Amino acid sequence: MKKKDLIERLVSEIESGKVKTLGIYGHGASGKSTFAQELYQALDSITVNLLETDPYITSERHLVVPKQAPDQKVTACLPVAHELASLKRDILALQAGMDVLTIDEPWKPSEVLLGAKPILIVEGMSVGFLPKELFDKTVCFYTNEETELKRRLARDTTVRNGDASFILASQQMRREQYLQYYKETESKADILINQSNDKFQIKTNII
């Protein structure tokens, strides 16, 4: 199944009411945000909210030290890096029909998501650490290390004004923490997609 086919299937499930809350997650630069945007564009924006979870990653990560790697900083691959209680509250609020003001980021201002919209797409790493029962379906992405680094360099230096030397220096640490703390979240997904080498391979049965 190609990406276009999966998007068409998800659109059909969403428009039929089978899926009202969809979670899309994966490690950094795995392709989840691009997929979420493409799916969102294929739907009627009048009925769909897209909640991006990057703002729920705490800026106070420097205060936490991983017990098994005290010489490393905490990346978003650890649950402790995420404001999960606040994110869960906002998801439940939208599902209950209440409006939510999103948290602003340097690359995206805050906006009001309308609770009257019946469909919710939640996208970001935080989704992997949330209770699965919050979602009607989940889609998870991952890539190999080479693809992740290539995408991170392209994205973080242009969109997020990141420093290429820092990205290169921190890549091994990020990958180690992904393998140790985040990779296990992939087994919870209804649909798991490998985007290594910019391919699109579905690794689990379509549910």
C-alpha positions as CSV (number, residue, x, y, z in Angstrom):
1,M,0.0,0.0,0.0
2,K,1.3,3.4,-1.0
3,K,1.1,6.6,1.1
4,K,-1.7,7.9,-1.1
5,D,-3.7,4.7,-0.6
6,L,-3.3,4.9,3.2
7,I,-4.4,8.5,3.3
8,E,-7.5,7.6,1.2
9,R,-8.3,4.8,3.5
10,L,-8.0,7.0,6.6
11,V,-10.1,9.7,5.0
12,S,-12.8,7.2,4.3
13,E,-12.7,5.9,7.9
14,I,-12.8,9.4,9.3
15,E,-15.6,10.7,7.0
16,S,-17.7,7.6,7.8
17,G,-17.3,8.2,11.5
18,K,-15.3,5.1,12.2
19,V,-12.3,7.1,13.3
20,K,-12.9,10.4,15.2
21,T,-9.6,10.7,17.1
22,L,-6.5,9.7,15.2
23,G,-3.0,9.6,16.8
24,I,0.1,10.0,14.6
25,Y,3.5,9.6,16.3
26,G,7.1,8.5,15.9
27,H,10.6,9.6,16.7
28,G,12.1,12.9,15.5
29,A,12.3,13.3,11.7
30,S,10.4,10.0,11.1
31,G,8.0,11.7,8.7
32,K,4.9,11.9,11.0
33,S,4.4,15.6,10.7
34,T,4.5,15.6,6.9
35,F,2.0,12.7,6.8
36,A,-0.3,14.4,9.3
37,Q,-0.3,17.6,7.2
38,E,-1.1,15.6,4.0
39,L,-3.9,13.8,5.7
40,Y,-5.2,17.1,7.2
41,Q,-5.2,18.7,3.7
42,A,-7.2,15.8,2.3
43,L,-10.0,16.4,4.9
44,D,-12.5,19.2,5.3
45,S,-10.8,21.7,7.6
46,I,-14.3,22.8,8.8
47,T,-14.7,19.5,10.6
48,V,-11.1,18.6,11.7
49,N,-8.7,19.9,14.4
50,L,-5.0,19.2,14.1
51,L,-3.3,19.3,17.5
52,E,0.5,19.2,17.3
53,T,2.2,18.0,20.5
54,D,5.7,19.5,20.2
55,P,4.7,22.4,22.5
56,Y,4.0,19.8,25.2
57,I,7.7,18.9,25.3
58,T,9.0,20.7,28.4
59,S,11.7,23.3,28.1
60,E,13.0,22.3,31.5
61,R,14.6,19.0,30.3
62,H,18.0,20.3,31.6
63,L,16.7,19.7,35.1
64,V,16.3,16.0,34.6
65,V,19.2,13.5,34.4
66,P,18.6,10.0,32.9
67,K,19.6,7.5,35.6
68,Q,21.2,5.1,33.1
69,A,23.0,7.8,31.2
70,P,23.9,10.6,33.6
71,D,26.2,12.3,31.1
72,Q,23.4,12.8,28.6
73,K,20.7,15.4,28.4
74,V,17.1,14.3,28.3
75,T,15.7,14.1,24.7
76,A,12.0,13.9,23.7
77,C,12.4,10.1,23.6
78,L,11.8,9.9,27.4
79,P,8.3,10.2,28.8
80,V,9.5,12.6,31.5
81,A,10.2,15.2,28.8
82,H,6.5,15.5,28.0
83,E,3.7,17.4,29.7
84,L,1.4,14.4,29.3
85,A,-1.2,15.4,31.9
86,S,-1.8,18.7,30.1
87,L,-1.9,17.1,26.7
88,K,-4.4,14.5,27.9
89,R,-6.6,17.2,29.4
90,D,-6.6,19.2,26.2
91,I,-7.5,16.1,24.1
92,L,-10.3,15.2,26.4
93,A,-11.5,18.8,26.3
94,L,-11.7,18.8,22.5
95,Q,-13.4,15.5,22.5
96,A,-16.0,16.9,25.0
97,G,-16.7,19.8,22.7
98,M,-14.6,22.5,24.4
99,D,-12.3,25.0,22.6
100,V,-8.6,24.8,23.3
101,L,-5.9,27.5,22.9
102,T,-2.8,25.9,21.7
103,I,0.7,26.7,23.0
104,D,2.8,28.9,20.8
105,E,6.2,27.9,19.4
106,P,8.9,30.1,17.8
107,W,7.9,28.6,14.4
108,K,4.1,28.6,15.0
109,P,1.9,31.0,16.9
110,S,-0.9,29.7,19.1
111,E,-4.4,29.2,17.7
112,V,-7.8,28.2,19.0
113,L,-9.0,24.7,18.2
114,L,-12.7,24.5,18.1
115,G,-14.4,21.8,20.2
116,A,-17.4,21.9,17.8
117,K,-15.2,20.1,15.2
118,P,-16.0,16.4,15.5
119,I,-12.6,15.1,14.2
120,L,-9.3,15.3,16.0
121,I,-5.8,14.4,14.6
122,V,-3.1,14.5,17.3
123,E,0.4,14.5,15.9
124,G,3.8,14.3,17.7
125,M,6.1,12.2,19.8
126,S,4.0,12.6,22.9
127,V,1.2,10.5,21.4
128,G,3.4,7.4,21.9
129,F,3.3,7.9,25.7
130,L,-0.4,8.5,26.0
131,P,-3.1,5.9,26.9
132,K,-4.1,4.1,23.7
133,E,-7.8,4.3,24.6
134,L,-7.7,8.1,23.9
135,F,-7.6,7.2,20.2
136,D,-9.7,5.3,17.8
137,K,-6.6,4.5,15.7
138,T,-2.9,5.2,15.9
139,V,-0.3,5.4,13.2
140,C,3.5,5.3,14.0
141,F,6.5,6.1,11.8
142,Y,10.2,5.3,12.1
143,T,13.3,5.5,10.0
144,N,16.9,4.3,10.0
145,E,19.5,6.5,11.5
146,E,20.8,7.9,8.2
147,T,17.4,9.0,7.1
148,E,16.7,10.6,10.5
149,L,19.9,12.6,10.4
150,K,19.4,13.8,6.9
151,R,15.9,15.0,7.6
152,R,16.8,16.5,10.9
153,L,19.6,18.6,9.3
154,A,17.3,19.8,6.6
155,R,14.4,20.6,8.9
156,D,16.1,22.0,12.0
157,T,18.5,24.3,10.2
158,T,15.9,25.8,8.0
159,V,12.5,25.7,9.8
160,R,13.8,25.8,13.4
161,N,17.0,27.8,13.0
162,G,19.1,25.0,14.6
163,D,22.8,24.7,14.5
164,A,24.1,21.9,12.2
165,S,27.2,21.1,14.3
166,F,25.0,20.6,17.4
167,I,22.6,18.3,15.5
168,L,25.5,16.2,14.3
169,A,27.1,16.1,17.7
170,S,23.9,15.0,19.4
171,Q,22.7,12.5,16.9
172,Q,24.2,9.4,18.5
173,M,22.7,10.4,21.9
174,R,19.3,10.9,20.3
175,R,19.5,7.6,18.6
176,E,20.6,5.7,21.7
177,Q,17.7,7.2,23.7
178,Y,15.3,6.4,20.9
179,L,16.3,2.7,21.0
180,Q,16.3,2.5,24.8
181,Y,13.1,4.5,25.6
182,Y,10.9,5.2,22.6
183,K,11.2,2.3,20.2
184,E,9.0,0.2,22.4
185,T,6.0,2.5,21.8
186,E,6.0,1.4,18.2
187,S,4.5,-2.0,19.2
188,K,1.3,-0.2,20.4
189,A,0.4,1.3,17.0
190,D,-2.4,0.0,14.9
191,I,-0.3,0.9,11.8
192,L,3.5,1.0,11.8
193,I,5.3,2.6,8.9
194,N,9.0,2.4,8.0
195,Q,10.1,5.5,6.0
196,S,13.9,4.6,5.9
197,N,15.6,5.8,2.8
198,D,12.5,7.9,1.9
199,K,10.4,4.8,1.2
200,F,7.0,4.1,2.6
201,Q,6.6,0.5,3.9
202,I,3.7,-0.6,6.1
203,K,5.1,-3.1,8.6
204,T,1.9,-4.2,10.3
205,N,-1.4,-5.4,9.2
206,I,-3.9,-2.7,8.4
207,I,-6.7,-2.6,11.1
